[in-house]
Amino acid sequence: MFGLGTTELIVIGVIVFLIFGAKRIPEIGKGLGGVQAGQKRNNPGRYRQS
């Protein structure tokens, strides 16, 4: 995944946690999930499951 290892992902997660706080992280995740679902819905050929 973009050449990121476990340590880098943990550091990014901690930074996001410190910036946004525990209450906002689920809201951000829900928003990103909605964007991804919208992209899959609008481009069905690009996101085929094999």
GROMACS elastic network, one bead per residue, 0.5 to 0.9 nm:
[ bonds ]
;  ai    aj funct       b0    kb
    1     4     6  0.60183   500
    1     5     6  0.82371   500
    2     5     6  0.89152   500
    4     7     6  0.80618   500
    4     8     6  0.59585   500
    4     9     6  0.66631   500
    5     8     6  0.54090   500
    5     9     6  0.63760   500
    5    10     6  0.87716   500
    6     9     6  0.51905   500
    6    10     6  0.62049   500
    6    11     6  0.86976   500
    7    10     6  0.51431   500
    7    11     6  0.62441   500
    7    12     6  0.86679   500
    8    11     6  0.51102   500
    8    12     6  0.61791   500
    8    13     6  0.85602   500
    9    12     6  0.50754   500
    9    13     6  0.60809   500
    9    14     6  0.86332   500
   10    14     6  0.61799   500
   10    15     6  0.86338   500
   11    14     6  0.51394   500
   11    15     6  0.62232   500
   11    16     6  0.86423   500
   12    15     6  0.51286   500
   12    16     6  0.61700   500
   12    17     6  0.85493   500
   13    16     6  0.51348   500
   13    17     6  0.60895   500
   13    18     6  0.86337   500
   14    18     6  0.61560   500
   14    19     6  0.86155   500
   15    18     6  0.51086   500
   15    19     6  0.61416   500
   15    20     6  0.85881   500
   16    19     6  0.51465   500
   16    20     6  0.59597   500
   16    21     6  0.76512   500
   16    25     6  0.80682   500
   17    20     6  0.55288   500
   17    21     6  0.50568   500
   17    22     6  0.62810   500
   17    24     6  0.88071   500
   17    25     6  0.71683   500
   18    21     6  0.55674   500
   18    22     6  0.82489   500
   20    23     6  0.77686   500
   20    24     6  0.58668   500
   20    25     6  0.65688   500
   21    24     6  0.58720   500
   21    25     6  0.66615   500
   22    25     6  0.56646   500
   22    26     6  0.78355   500
   23    26     6  0.68186   500
   23    27     6  0.77361   500
   24    27     6  0.52556   500
   24    28     6  0.62942   500
   24    29     6  0.87591   500
   25    28     6  0.51177   500
   25    29     6  0.62030   500
   25    30     6  0.86361   500
   26    29     6  0.50301   500
   26    30     6  0.60942   500
   26    31     6  0.85793   500
   27    30     6  0.51234   500
   27    31     6  0.62233   500
   27    32     6  0.87086   500
   28    31     6  0.51040   500
   28    32     6  0.62294   500
   28    33     6  0.85814   500
   29    32     6  0.51382   500
   29    33     6  0.60623   500
   29    34     6  0.85498   500
   30    33     6  0.50750   500
   30    34     6  0.61829   500
   30    35     6  0.87351   500
   31    34     6  0.50888   500
   31    35     6  0.63655   500
   31    36     6  0.87846   500
   32    35     6  0.50852   500
   32    36     6  0.62941   500
   32    37     6  0.86514   500
   33    36     6  0.51022   500
   33    37     6  0.61266   500
   33    38     6  0.85621   500
   34    37     6  0.50727   500
   34    38     6  0.61167   500
   34    39     6  0.86345   500
   35    38     6  0.51057   500
   35    39     6  0.62822   500
   35    40     6  0.87456   500
   36    39     6  0.51078   500
   36    40     6  0.62763   500
   36    41     6  0.86157   500
   37    40     6  0.51171   500
   37    41     6  0.61315   500
   37    42     6  0.86467   500
   38    41     6  0.50259   500
   38    42     6  0.61289   500
   38    43     6  0.85357   500
   39    42     6  0.51476   500
   39    43     6  0.59679   500
   39    44     6  0.82588   500
   39    47     6  0.88018   500
   40    43     6  0.52458   500
   40    44     6  0.56097   500
   40    45     6  0.85780   500
   40    46     6  0.76978   500
   40    47     6  0.60902   500
   40    48     6  0.89838   500
   41    44     6  0.58316   500
   41    47     6  0.89706   500
   43    46     6  0.56309   500
   43    47     6  0.69052   500
   44    47     6  0.55737   500
   44    48     6  0.66566   500
   45    48     6  0.57782   500
